């Protein structure tokens, strides 16, 4: 149950980051749009570590 909850929270956080980045990209604010990339990279590395 704990693993399932953490994965749901991780998914919600990543979706919020992607939506924010897309919204800022279409608004023309490139600095804000690409500022989410480091967080997405950290989340990707975190998921890779969970799978092992």
Buried (B, 14 or more C-beta within 10 A) or exposed (E): EEEEEEEEEBEEEBEEBEEBBEEBBEEEEEEBBEBBEEBBEEBEEEEEEEEE
